[in-house]
Amino acid sequence: MTGAAVRPPATTARFGRAVVASAPLRISLAGGGTDLPSYADRFGGAVVGTTTDRRVCVIRYPGLFGGGVRTAFGEPEEVAEASQLRNPYARACLLRAGSPRDLQIGCYSDAPAGSGLGGSGAFTVALTAALRHPEAPGPAELAEQASAVEMVDLRRPVGKQDHYLAAFGGPCLLRIGRDRSVEVERLRPHPAVARYLDERLMLFRLGGTRDAGHALAAQARGALNADPAVLRSLHGIKDLVEPAVEALRHGRVDEIGPILDAHWALKAALSPTTADDSVRNLYALARDSGADGGKVLGAGGGGFLLLSAARGRQQDVRAAMTARGLPELPFGTDGAGVYVGPVATTPGTPGP
């Protein structure tokens, strides 16, 4: 799959019908951070992750009276031209779509922004799919265009894992080439893995939000400067990908928690922003209560704590986290990637 820059469509798609698009939020199991250009351009990267049934939904609705663009992404905006939007993601996506007007767009999410679940990647994939409809670009093309929004247009120091997982869905192994190409292998885990993911893997809200760009920028500087400690941690993180893939393929679910634990240690060595003392104490409590591994999702500094419970210890881990005031975010696994389709604008009228 090519990693070349994606050009906007030559003509603006037709925006006269209501469209809904959604993309899943993800859980990264191993390799996160090695997809960043600062590392992957020199060594190649690898990430294994899976998507959840928690999603980001975008609705594209026609007909803003008097033209212009109205958006509802947290803070509502109404502007004459897409270039005037304050929301950087929406502005960049609309500019790539040819700066359409006479348009209304809203967004809804199953998780708060800045949660470490790949929300910005899912949002840009879903919005790109909604703006491209009724075209039918494949998941790789959507992922490339959405990643270009963040990496090229907004110059964020991020990689492509969130966009590709959101576009393809399900458990995937991503290999990132030194030319920024992405090879996607859809994994077919052992049936025991589905039970493990549904029963023993849990998400707890740490509170606050985090912008991955800040932590990733520090990591990128370390990789670009060939900082030995940074490179050692990133090499170790990439080395965990193959064991994670083998555990998924062969149903060796008791190996997944220790892999997450090893990832935690390497990420903590990579950057002090991964976890402050309070998060480290929570993780230690979780381990004492029966967790066999876990990690802070995303670049760290807030969001969600992913915990793997040892066999039969789910309720012990859950009780310990609940007692410390951490709300759990229930989730299931979902193999569906990005979805887009028309919706009826008149009750009882089917979409075209």
CORVEN-V11428 format. One record per residue. N is the residue number from 1. RES is the residue in three letters. PHI is phi as a letter, one per 30 degrees, with the letter a starting at -180 (none if undefined). PSI is psi in whole degrees, -180 to 180 (999 if undefined). Layout:
BEGIN
n = [N & N]
res = [RES & RES]
phi = [PHI & PHI]
psi = [PSI & PSI]
END
This chain:
BEGIN
n = [1 & 2 & 3 & 4 & 5 & 6 & 7 & 8 & 9 & 10 & 11 & 12 & 13 & 14 & 15 & 16 & 17 & 18 & 19 & 20 & 21 & 22 & 23 & 24 & 25 & 26 & 27 & 28 & 29 & 30 & 31 & 32 & 33 & 34 & 35 & 36 & 37 & 38 & 39 & 40 & 41 & 42 & 43 & 44 & 45 & 46 & 47 & 48 & 49 & 50 & 51 & 52 & 53 & 54 & 55 & 56 & 57 & 58 & 59 & 60 & 61 & 62 & 63 & 64 & 65 & 66 & 67 & 68 & 69 & 70 & 71 & 72 & 73 & 74 & 75 & 76 & 77 & 78 & 79 & 80 & 81 & 82 & 83 & 84 & 85 & 86 & 87 & 88 & 89 & 90 & 91 & 92 & 93 & 94 & 95 & 96 & 97 & 98 & 99 & 100 & 101 & 102 & 103 & 104 & 105 & 106 & 107 & 108 & 109 & 110 & 111 & 112 & 113 & 114 & 115 & 116 & 117 & 118 & 119 & 120 & 121 & 122 & 123 & 124 & 125 & 126 & 127 & 128 & 129 & 130 & 131 & 132 & 133 & 134 & 135 & 136 & 137 & 138 & 139 & 140 & 141 & 142 & 143 & 144 & 145 & 146 & 147 & 148 & 149 & 150 & 151 & 152 & 153 & 154 & 155 & 156 & 157 & 158 & 159 & 160 & 161 & 162 & 163 & 164 & 165 & 166 & 167 & 168 & 169 & 170 & 171 & 172 & 173 & 174 & 175 & 176 & 177 & 178 & 179 & 180 & 181 & 182 & 183 & 184 & 185 & 186 & 187 & 188 & 189 & 190 & 191 & 192 & 193 & 194 & 195 & 196 & 197 & 198 & 199 & 200 & 201 & 202 & 203 & 204 & 205 & 206 & 207 & 208 & 209 & 210 & 211 & 212 & 213 & 214 & 215 & 216 & 217 & 218 & 219 & 220 & 221 & 222 & 223 & 224 & 225 & 226 & 227 & 228 & 229 & 230 & 231 & 232 & 233 & 234 & 235 & 236 & 237 & 238 & 239 & 240 & 241 & 242 & 243 & 244 & 245 & 246 & 247 & 248 & 249 & 250 & 251 & 252 & 253 & 254 & 255 & 256 & 257 & 258 & 259 & 260 & 261 & 262 & 263 & 264 & 265 & 266 & 267 & 268 & 269 & 270 & 271 & 272 & 273 & 274 & 275 & 276 & 277 & 278 & 279 & 280 & 281 & 282 & 283 & 284 & 285 & 286 & 287 & 288 & 289 & 290 & 291 & 292 & 293 & 294 & 295 & 296 & 297 & 298 & 299 & 300 & 301 & 302 & 303 & 304 & 305 & 306 & 307 & 308 & 309 & 310 & 311 & 312 & 313 & 314 & 315 & 316 & 317 & 318 & 319 & 320 & 321 & 322 & 323 & 324 & 325 & 326 & 327 & 328 & 329 & 330 & 331 & 332 & 333 & 334 & 335 & 336 & 337 & 338 & 339 & 340 & 341 & 342 & 343 & 344 & 345 & 346 & 347 & 348 & 349 & 350 & 351 & 352]
res = [MET & THR & GLY & ALA & ALA & VAL & ARG & PRO & PRO & ALA & THR & THR & ALA & ARG & PHE & GLY & ARG & ALA & VAL & VAL & ALA & SER & ALA & PRO & LEU & ARG & ILE & SER & LEU & ALA & GLY & GLY & GLY & THR & ASP & LEU & PRO & SER & TYR & ALA & ASP & ARG & PHE & GLY & GLY & ALA & VAL & VAL & GLY & THR & THR & THR & ASP & ARG & ARG & VAL & CYS & VAL & ILE & ARG & TYR & PRO & GLY & LEU & PHE & GLY & GLY & GLY & VAL & ARG & THR & ALA & PHE & GLY & GLU & PRO & GLU & GLU & VAL & ALA & GLU & ALA & SER & GLN & LEU & ARG & ASN & PRO & TYR & ALA & ARG & ALA & CYS & LEU & LEU & ARG & ALA & GLY & SER & PRO & ARG & ASP & LEU & GLN & ILE & GLY & CYS & TYR & SER & ASP & ALA & PRO & ALA & GLY & SER & GLY & LEU & GLY & GLY & SER & GLY & ALA & PHE & THR & VAL & ALA & LEU & THR & ALA & ALA & LEU & ARG & HIS & PRO & GLU & ALA & PRO & GLY & PRO & ALA & GLU & LEU & ALA & GLU & GLN & ALA & SER & ALA & VAL & GLU & MET & VAL & ASP & LEU & ARG & ARG & PRO & VAL & GLY & LYS & GLN & ASP & HIS & TYR & LEU & ALA & ALA & PHE & GLY & GLY & PRO & CYS & LEU & LEU & ARG & ILE & GLY & ARG & ASP & ARG & SER & VAL & GLU & VAL & GLU & ARG & LEU & ARG & PRO & HIS & PRO & ALA & VAL & ALA & ARG & TYR & LEU & ASP & GLU & ARG & LEU & MET & LEU & PHE & ARG & LEU & GLY & GLY & THR & ARG & ASP & ALA & GLY & HIS & ALA & LEU & ALA & ALA & GLN & ALA & ARG & GLY & ALA & LEU & ASN & ALA & ASP & PRO & ALA & VAL & LEU & ARG & SER & LEU & HIS & GLY & ILE & LYS & ASP & LEU & VAL & GLU & PRO & ALA & VAL & GLU & ALA & LEU & ARG & HIS & GLY & ARG & VAL & ASP & GLU & ILE & GLY & PRO & ILE & LEU & ASP & ALA & HIS & TRP & ALA & LEU & LYS & ALA & ALA & LEU & SER & PRO & THR & THR & ALA & ASP & ASP & SER & VAL & ARG & ASN & LEU & TYR & ALA & LEU & ALA & ARG & ASP & SER & GLY & ALA & ASP & GLY & GLY & LYS & VAL & LEU & GLY & ALA & GLY & GLY & GLY & GLY & PHE & LEU & LEU & LEU & SER & ALA & ALA & ARG & GLY & ARG & GLN & GLN & ASP & VAL & ARG & ALA & ALA & MET & THR & ALA & ARG & GLY & LEU & PRO & GLU & LEU & PRO & PHE & GLY & THR & ASP & GLY & ALA & GLY & VAL & TYR & VAL & GLY & PRO & VAL & ALA & THR & THR & PRO & GLY & THR & PRO & GLY & PRO]
phi = [none & d & c & d & e & c & d & d & e & d & b & d & d & d & c & c & b & d & b & c & b & b & b & d & d & b & b & d & c & a & j & e & j & d & d & d & e & e & c & d & d & c & b & i & c & a & b & b & a & b & c & c & d & d & b & c & c & b & c & c & b & d & i & d & e & i & i & i & b & c & b & b & b & i & c & d & b & b & b & d & b & e & d & c & d & d & d & d & d & d & d & d & d & d & d & d & d & j & h & d & b & h & b & b & b & b & b & b & b & d & b & d & d & i & c & i & c & i & d & d & d & d & d & d & d & d & d & d & d & d & d & d & d & c & d & b & d & d & d & d & d & d & d & d & d & d & d & d & e & d & d & c & d & c & h & d & d & c & c & c & d & d & d & d & d & d & d & d & i & i & d & b & c & c & c & c & d & d & c & i & d & b & c & c & c & d & c & c & d & d & e & d & d & d & d & d & d & d & c & c & c & b & c & b & d & d & j & i & b & b & c & e & e & d & d & d & d & d & d & d & d & d & d & d & d & h & d & e & d & d & d & d & d & d & d & d & d & d & d & d & d & d & e & d & d & d & d & d & d & c & i & d & d & d & d & d & e & d & d & d & d & d & d & e & d & d & d & d & d & d & a & d & d & e & a & d & d & d & d & d & d & d & d & d & d & d & d & d & c & k & d & c & l & l & a & d & d & i & d & j & j & k & i & b & c & c & b & c & c & d & e & i & c & e & d & d & d & d & d & d & d & d & d & c & i & c & d & d & c & d & a & b & d & b & d & d & c & d & b & b & a & d & b & d & c & b & e & i & c & d & d & d]
psi = [133 & 148 & 15 & 155 & 140 & 127 & 148 & 155 & 148 & -32 & 148 & 133 & 161 & 127 & 28 & 6 & 151 & 139 & 141 & 138 & 145 & 154 & 147 & 151 & 155 & 163 & 122 & 125 & -38 & 149 & -5 & 133 & -25 & -5 & -8 & 140 & -34 & -27 & -50 & -33 & -22 & -39 & -10 & 144 & 167 & 138 & 138 & 131 & 176 & 160 & 159 & 177 & 6 & 132 & 164 & 129 & 134 & 133 & 125 & 118 & 134 & 165 & 53 & 120 & 127 & 6 & -169 & -169 & 131 & 131 & 154 & 82 & 76 & -74 & 115 & 145 & 147 & 117 & 163 & -35 & 150 & -33 & -15 & -6 & 138 & -32 & 113 & -36 & -47 & -43 & -47 & -41 & -43 & -37 & -39 & -24 & 6 & 18 & 57 & 156 & -177 & 57 & 141 & 137 & 135 & 160 & 141 & 146 & 149 & -1 & 153 & 156 & 152 & 33 & -6 & 10 & 16 & 32 & -41 & -36 & -44 & -40 & -48 & -34 & -47 & -44 & -41 & -43 & -41 & -41 & -29 & -21 & 137 & 14 & 164 & 63 & 147 & 169 & -34 & -41 & -41 & -42 & -41 & -43 & -41 & -40 & -32 & -33 & -48 & -45 & -33 & -58 & -44 & -8 & 40 & 141 & 60 & 169 & -164 & 0 & -42 & -41 & -41 & -41 & -41 & -38 & -42 & -40 & 160 & -179 & 128 & 148 & 123 & 129 & 121 & 120 & 167 & -17 & 11 & 13 & 157 & 125 & 125 & 126 & 114 & 125 & 149 & 85 & 157 & 147 & -29 & -25 & -40 & -42 & -40 & -48 & -39 & -30 & -33 & -8 & 128 & 150 & 131 & 134 & 123 & -21 & 150 & 178 & 163 & 140 & 112 & -27 & -36 & -49 & -39 & -30 & -40 & -42 & -42 & -40 & -41 & -41 & -43 & -33 & 5 & 39 & 121 & -40 & -42 & -48 & -38 & -43 & -43 & -39 & -43 & -39 & -42 & -35 & -18 & -13 & -50 & -45 & -37 & -43 & -44 & -39 & -40 & -45 & -39 & 6 & 24 & 70 & -26 & -8 & -15 & -44 & -51 & -32 & -43 & -39 & -42 & -38 & -42 & -48 & -42 & -40 & -38 & -36 & -25 & -41 & 136 & -15 & -9 & -44 & 131 & -177 & -38 & -40 & -40 & -39 & -39 & -41 & -41 & -40 & -43 & -42 & -43 & -25 & -2 & 5 & 137 & 8 & 174 & 179 & 156 & 126 & 147 & -157 & -5 & 170 & 10 & -166 & -125 & 147 & 119 & 124 & 139 & 123 & 138 & 162 & 128 & 5 & 12 & -49 & -32 & -44 & -45 & -44 & -39 & -41 & -38 & -39 & -26 & 7 & 17 & 114 & 142 & 142 & 100 & 143 & 160 & 167 & 150 & 127 & -1 & 136 & -142 & 141 & 142 & 140 & 163 & 157 & 155 & 138 & -9 & 129 & 132 & -2 & 120 & 150 & 161 & 999]
END
